[in-house]
Amino acid sequence: MSLNIEEFLSTTEEQEIVEAIRIAEQNTSGEIRVHLENSSKGNIEKRALEVFYTLKMENTKLQNAVLIYVAVNDKQFAIYGDQGINHVVPSNFWDSTKNLIEQHFKKGQFKQGLIDGILKAGEQLKLHFPIAINDINELPNDITTS
């Protein structure tokens, strides 16, 4: 059974994911985005990197943005963290985050997988990039699609 991005999450589930992003970002200067596409049309990591730059996520002041990219029909996803966060998180962090998301995705629990991944990334962002007094939300929290 193949899904398209319109069927992947309900409107309510999308709102819950946006709320998880807001919660994850409330104690950090880091930024988290979720992007959905029907297909990566090839290499998922390469496509996630392209989307990262298309969304101008490299423009955060501390290079601490994280993209969770999902190719719905391909049944694949990737996590891309900018170099600021990649330099400070444990070496197995992204793999453990991917495993957490994947456990839920295998059960069809797409919303919960994304929320748990977002909150886990948010914990590391909070640890390494605590919120500053004059912090601004540098990137929108909405889910993007293409």
C-alpha angles and dihedrals in degrees: 000000000000125000129201123215093262090059097040096081133013120232089255092051090050090053090050090052092049088051090051089053090051091049093046091051099044094089100035142059087223123108130221127193134179121209126187128197133166092235139002087214091222134338109033096203092050091049093047089054091050091051090047090059094039088057089048091235091150089071097079112122095237096032089242104135123130126201123199104197121192126191098197102194092040089054089225137119138182136197119217121190122189119243095262093063095034090061094058109034120089113271093249095045099103092044091051090048091049090049091053092051092043093054089060096040091055088059092047090252095134097156094049092046091054093044093050091047092048093049092046091051089046091056091056091044090051091049096050102026108033116189116272124219092248096040118148127195098252097189133034117259096220123115111253126209138188 
